[in-house]
């Protein structure tokens, strides 16, 4: 994404000497210098100067020229007005902001006030965080506009941030006060389309990678007052408890939305303070590692959301994404969601009926948002009509059914108290046009006055047909056709040869005498007094009918907006049924189970599977490839698992799948296992896989240590931690020491549930020293020199690393593998007798060391003296190794 910012070299020149129309363009560009200005001229939106060149490159447009300014031709590129949304979609995806400068009056109105040109003004600023059009939106994802504000120094919010995020396309509006360290997690959870931040946060490290999405915005002076004024209340206290920085951030978001929407009144629900409580906390590294909303590569194909999404509506898909991004951490609401899924899982016929009623249901929330902004099409009214019709059918089907509380409450909300459905059903035509201006929105019989005006207009059409016949006979041109032109009205069009003949032999003066209007390549157009008079009468009749139809459509819009709160509740209720029915459908088809949720820190999974990997195997239909399920037991008494085994054996998959179990269960879904018992998790940490941060100047090992530090500083006894290869990014002894200390901290100080995967097999010696540490290994079978990874987790420790076998599988040349085998044998031989931790931390299960050499009496005294000089408690690993070499030399 990128911002369109004009530099001094590309800025347009002074408006002095410009035509009246171009003078309006200069005003619009001065108001929005960092946006592409789409300037309405008739049936096109035109771009000028540098905007034209930039748009031509991005959209594949041709650059022409329109007039001159200061003696130089003005570059121009344009797009048809009816195709504007498609071009906007491409620009918004690239991160550009677009100022829409539209016509504010008709040519007739401009002529009546004797103006030199039509009045044009910027009516809207289109930005990634303020879009509402279907063509610009992802139906399954919200388009969050996130505003951030630092807490006032010396105040209660010092060192904290106020955050507010709004989705203009649905009216959702939420706030939170959070520590600055939690900002990366919030950004990863929301994936905002656009950010607002004051200068004080311009260089915040967490925003470095999002700089192109940030719009500078200064905090308002009296945030609470501005918010209260917008919602028509005396104070914001009735909406919840807000920190001062939260209110400032919310006011920033509101001010930006109002500024971008021109005269349109945005419809935002009152802000909901999130408070940060009651949810499973995950940092950005964990979200990236678990690939919840998108894969580590940034795509959405191989992520958790895609693997589990069986929803049938856009609101249901958005709600599922929100629940996976922010699972719950309180037992009662989680159990309520599980009850809802269990109910629909047990009743397959009812589930099928509901899913049939939901399939293809329109997105009422987004249609309602466009109505509120007065930027709607007839299809938005139809969306509300059809959505409410489906909701009524669902309510009728669910009547008198025994439902769990969550579904019962949703069923009660399916029919709004003042539903406009019946009125919309009577008012809307069976086939609707793309735009209200095209006519035909209102059904015949709904409005008597409109029907009368339409009859007058349609009778005129018959008069046009009669006029065409009369002119063809009077002018002697059988091929004459009367056509309507947007600028000239009705004209008589004939082939060029017939027209030229008529021009050479003009008819006698009179009402039917032809008057030449336009010559084209293959045709010539004429008018006459009689045709012009008929055109005027028809135009007036059509205008009267169009104005009356517009009034009726406005009436329907008002009815819908008056019932907006109820429609919102209906849309949310349908999404509630959609998400639980989808979860039940997934559980039924993929053999998922309801997890038993507990308050105590328990974790036991029987035959668990990784949903994304399993879905990928099924999708790709790999020969003989079936996911191998595994158990995991982090119950009290064995809450820390030390996992060893070779690469490619499935350690990373096992780690991630168990972390994902907690996400799914606490989001309210069932889990991919035969049985599951999960104690509530307050914080989830996953550090699996290596990554560097080149832009931030951090090496892979530095990133690893930073993420490990976050775990050690933030995890609690109720947390779940999965760690892979801690310490492998540095020298062997340093890494082993770090891994050893981290393992002890997880066991002794934090006392959380954890799976710790490692290639430091020496750490298995801690099994006897840490009572709640249990070893596990990935099973491998060797057959005729070939290695078979079984992807099974079993008790015990790995006997070897199998690294050379993996290198062979990866295609490392045979001579390199052979040489590495010889080097490994030499290193293992050298390690015998030199490992100071050999007895308590064996590197591998290996042959017994050779008998100790017989030492002469004098030599023994020398060895004894050297040993007495060594203080084991003060030795560094390197000093210990050097001492061993000295002792070995004395024994030779």
Order of alpha helices (4+ residues) and beta strands (2+ residues): alpha-beta-beta-alpha-beta-beta-alpha-beta-alpha-beta-beta-beta-beta-alpha-beta-beta-alpha-alpha-beta-beta-alpha-alpha-alpha-alpha-alpha-alpha-alpha-alpha-alpha-alpha-beta-beta-alpha-beta-beta-alpha-alpha-beta-beta-alpha-beta-beta-alpha-beta-beta-alpha-beta-alpha-beta-beta-beta-alpha-alpha-alpha-alpha
